[in-house]
Structure formats: structure tokens, C-alpha cells
């Protein structure tokens, strides 16, 4: 499916658009709704049709093929096996085995790709120690194949546990090929960024898609969030720290490419990243201008949270979702 530049609502509609986005994000973390959409025999086929725009497939093989096509287009790739909030230890361990198979297959095919995951997918809600042990297994396997492993960001109440596991992997195990995702929207990130930059792993900077109170986070479409994102990105770019600038915001991309050019920042430690189904044309344009790029492909059955977060970022995508649900081209 071709990703296109979404049309814009009139500016005076923005308050209503923001309310719609909040409602979609709230639905995304509703466990009962997720169960219904993913398992109801009538809703499941519709959910899968909508998800096809944003995911690489349902199997490891489909994800590997998509990553290979991304590499052929001249971009690095990132592969994520979707899943989160696992509360059964046996299942967390079984899902870790899926990641290990993915890592081995990506390494054998010599794909230029990172492997990404949610810490709660491999046990953090059961115990931090379980998630640490499972992540360490994955990180060692990835390092053995010359691959980076990137920990994704989750809701704000999970950030401390995520950062604690990340620090252990670096400080206790020396696993410098493990990276971390940081959400610029969280007010705490102004203090978190210097701490993360003290460790050598890649920092993947995102705006942050999760539903959060304005007491602890900038609103998604606020000028304050755009400004703080650019500030964090410029700090990373100027420092030489390995980083991924992960945003589809064209104004931010324009500001940062201008900054890179003006400052004469050399390639090697940074890249611009986009998600499949949302920004393929953007990364192609950036690559044509000589900037390094990466495209992020997710796969699996657990699409509910991911797809709703993508729609909420541009609520006008609800109309596209309706078209996709109806099976139109």
C-alpha cells in the first residue's frame, strides 16, 4: 500500500482533532477493546485489513522480505515483532524465542537492520529481572550477528523500569549494541537525555505516541513539543552520539536537515527514520538529498495498540481506515 501525504483539517478544527486523537489513544490501551477487535470473528478480519497499511506482515518471513526490500531501496531497516503487556512468564519466554529466531534469520541474511521490541513483551510486567534476563539473551544473540537491539518506549509508568534494564545491559554486561527509545513529549526527558547520552547505545528520539496527562507530557501537536524535539535532536546531532531521528513531521525534518548542513555535521552517527505506511516517500526524499535513512517495519498478530497509535497521530487517517476496512484499493 502506498503511503501518501495526509490532507489537513482546517486550522479551526484543531481542538476537535485533538479530542479525537485523545479518544483513539485511550481506546488503544483499553484491554477489553483490544480483546474484542483482535478475537471477535466478525471484527478480526476488518482489523487485519486496516492493519495491512501499517505492518509488514504476520510472520518472520514476511518481515524479513520487507526489510530486504527496504535495504534494496537504499535504506537501513528496523524490524519489530509486535506485542506488549505480557503477564505470563511462560509466554514471555516463548516470545523471547521468537525474537531469537528473528535475530538469527536476519543475521543469516545479512540484513542491514536493527531489531526492536517492547520490554513488556518479554516480561517486565512480571518482573524486571525476567525482562533483563530475556533481553540479555536477545542482545548477546544480536551482537553475535552484528545487529543492534533497540528497546522501544512504552507508557510513562514503565519508563523507570525500562531505563533500569537498559543501564544494567550497558554497565554490567557491556552490551553497547543495545539502544533505547526516548519520548520527547515527556517532561522528564529533559533530565533523562543527558543520562542516556552517558551510555554508548543508540538513542532513538520519537515524539511519543502514548496517551499521557498534560501534567507530565507536552500535548502531541503542540509547538512546545516540536521545539523540545528539535532541541533534543540538535543536542544529539552536535554531540556525535549515535542516534535515530524518528519523526514524520516535515517542518522538524526541514529544520534539522538545515541544522546538519549549516553545522557541517558529518554522517556516521545519525539517521532519519520513518515507519512503513507513513513516511516512505519522506525517507526516499531525504535519501535522495544525501541524508542516511532507516525505515521501520513491524509484524505480528498483536496489531491493535500499534495501529491505533498510528491513526491517532493523524486522526484524518480514520477515513483511510474506513476505506481499508471496506477492502477498497
ROLO-555191 format. One record per residue (C-alpha): x, y, z. Coordinates in steps of 0.001 Angstrom, whole numbers, padded with zeros to 6 digits, always signed. Each point is the difference from the previous one (the first is absolute). Layout:
N
XYZ...
//
This chain:
329
+000000+000000+000000+001286+003431-000951+000458+002557+002778-001096+003491-000933+000142+003493+001484-003157+000205+002154-002380+002877-000692-000358+002565+002739-003063+001015+001967-000745+003736+000100+001965+001669+002805-003174+000935+001853-000805-003694+000350+003192-000731+001938-001644-000146+003468-002423-002652-001286+002824-001856-001730+001970-000060+003249-003009-001399+001863-000382-002722-002622+003682-000889+000319-000298-000276+003780-003049-002256-000348+001853-002300-002428+003038-000182+002300-002221-000823+002976-001640-002781-002015+003443-001327-000925+000764-000881+003637-003462-001441+000740+000600-003706+000595-003636-000998-000502-000164+001840-003326+003248-001621-001109-001345-003464+000839-003170+000697-001955+001660+001383-003121+002702-002677-000189-002116-003066+000791-003604+000688-001025-000612-002073-003175-001829+002899-001655+002358+002804+001032+003299-001850-000419+000017-000055-003848-000834+003731-000056+002784+000748+002489+002469-001944-002125-000956+001894-003166+000554+003334+001737+003321-001210+001427+001401-001000-003402+000832+003636-000760+002269+000287+003039+001552-003446+000518+002431-002131-001999-001930-003213+000472-000778-002639+002589+003067-002244-000201+003766+000234+000363+000413-000861-003675-002275+002844-001109+001872+002449+002239+003366-001127-001359-001190+000446-003569-001203+003511+000785+003313+000855+001675+001879-001320-003036-002096+002218-002287+000710+002980+002256+003727-000722-000299-000289-000290-003768-001578+003462-000048+003134+001350+001667-001248+000304+003590+000995-001836+003140-002865-001917+001610-001369-000654+003442-002173-003026+000735-002343-000194+002968-002048-003027+001033-003091+001630+001473-001221-000782+003490-000157+001542+003448-001359-000355+003538+000664-003745+000303-000908-001233+003467+000832-003694-000277+003632-001025+000471-000219-003056-002247-001432+002119-002804+002649+002707+000485+002692-002669-000314-001675-001466-003088-000163+003441-001620+003684+000483+000774+000662-003138-002042-001834+001609-002933+002330+002985+000252+003005-002313+000081-001208-001710-003190-000518+003425-001598+003500+001126+001000+001581-003182-001336-001879+000235-003314+000787+003714-000469+003656-000687+000721+000186-002945-002382-001484+002153-002776+002455+002776+000855-002763+002580+000138+000969+003553+000895-002557+000198+002786-000497+000583+003675-002387-002137+002068-002496+001897+002171-002327-001130+002771-002062+001033+003018+001479-001019+003336-003466-000966+001251-000156-002509-002870+002775-002037+001638-001029+000215+003626+000459+003423+001633-003535-000008+001455+000695-003395+001571+003368+000994+001415+002799+002348-001057+002437-002870+000475-001839-002216-002493+000015+002731-002627+003682+000687+000663+000930-003664-000423-002028-000368-003189+001310+003264-001448+003569-000977+000796-000462-003246-001948-001351+001959-002937+002740+002626+000200+002784-002581+000058-001533-001802-002976-000384+003267-001911+003583+001054+000735+001182-003384-001260-001618+000756-003345+001185+003604-000134-003490+001367+000664-001222+002739+002322-002859-000688+002412-002225+003015+000737-002301+000194+003023-003232+001813-000889-001717+002534+002234-003245-000741+001815-002369+001959+002241+001481+002357+002591-000615-002318+002957+002421-002519-001560+002863+002363-000805+002020-000484+003206+000015-003797-000374+000966+000296-003681+002913+002322+000733+001154-002183+002904+000249-003081-002223+001732+002061-002686+002632+001240+002465+000644-003534+001280+000596-001300-003514+002646+002671-000538+001581+000307+003430-000038-003672+001055+000221-001760-003352+001740+002494-002287-002635-000571-002680+000606+003205-001922-002054-001196-002959-003205+000512+002016-001803+003268-000680-002936+001783+001596-003015+002026-001107-000724+003317+001718-003306+001874-000252+000525+003750-000280-003562+000709+001140+000676-001077+003599+001016+002973+002153+002506-002215+001801+001950-000522-003244+001916+003238+000498+001715-001762+002936+000028-003466-001566+001821+000933-003208+003378+000884+001595-000123-003246+002006-000664-002036-003132+002729+001819-001897+002460-001136+002672-000491-003543-001350+001234-000963-003481-003153-001596-001439-002025+001528-002823-002679+002456+001145-003125-000156-002129-001787+003320+000475-003775-000040-000504-002723+002478+000865-001905-002681+001924-003337-001520-000948-001438-001130+003345-002952+001661+001718+001486+002098+002826-001267+002684+002359+001060+003565-000814+001309+000128+003565+002925-002176-001113+000138+000398-003786-000242+002571-002778-003132-000317-002152+000709-001937-003181-000527+002828-002503+001213+002859+002172+002701+002455-001127+001718-000702+003322+000481-003670-000932+001334+000890-003448+002460+002425+001598+001239-002428+002638+000327-002787-002563+002209+002214-002172+002052+001008+003032+000626-003605+001010+000787-000999-003593+002498+002831-000410+001706-000988+003259+000343-003557-001308+001172+001064-003444+002589+002464+001332+001308-002450+002584+000821-002763-002471-002030-002499+002046-001489-002800-002097-003641+000873-000573-003103-000508-002118-002156+003049-000703-003372-001711-000182-002709+002426-001090-002371+000542-002923-000342+003704+000798+001163+001705-003184+000677+003339+001693+002266-001719+002538+001777-001918-002750+000577+003266-001883+001386+001733+003086+002341-002853+000855+001312-000558-003518+000706+003727-000135+001820-000239+003344+002095-002947-001210+000984+001853-003160+000710+003280+001771+002088-001640+002712+001834-002274-002427-000939-003088+002030+001544-003090-001550-001869-003224-000633+000666-003152+001969-001805+000483+003282-003487+001163-001008-002877-000992-002256-003565+001040-000759-002573-002693+000684-003551-000536-001203-002689-002638+000510-001289-002064-002909-003393+001143-001208+000645+003527+001206+003237+001448-001249+001543-002038-002817-000123+002963-002344+001582+002196+002670+003010-002252+000577+000409-000435-003759+000161+003779-000366+002478+000326+002870+002162-002765-001449-000018+001678-003431+001404+003108+001692+002835-002010+001505-001256-000587+003543+000216-003510+001544-003391-001624+000519-001710-002928+001681-003486-001442-000445-001751-001744+002885-002076-003117-000697-002171-001759+002561-001581-003437-000275-002118-002431+001974-003568-000588+001083-000172+002496+002886-000776+003069-002130-002621+001812+002089+002106+002436+002055+002447+000716-002791-002579+000741-002697-002175+002208+002218+003034+002012+001051+000863+000541-003662-003536+001157-000798-000093+002309+003013+003095+001849-001227-002040+001225-003002-003704-000506+000874-000960+000599-003625+001405-003505-000533-003285-001237+001473-001478+000588-003461+002773-002062-001593-000621-002728+002583-003673-000108-001009+000985-000364-003662+002500-002739+000887-002589-001777+002174-002390-000074-002941+002686-001706-002044+000454+002817-002499+003322+000424-001771
//
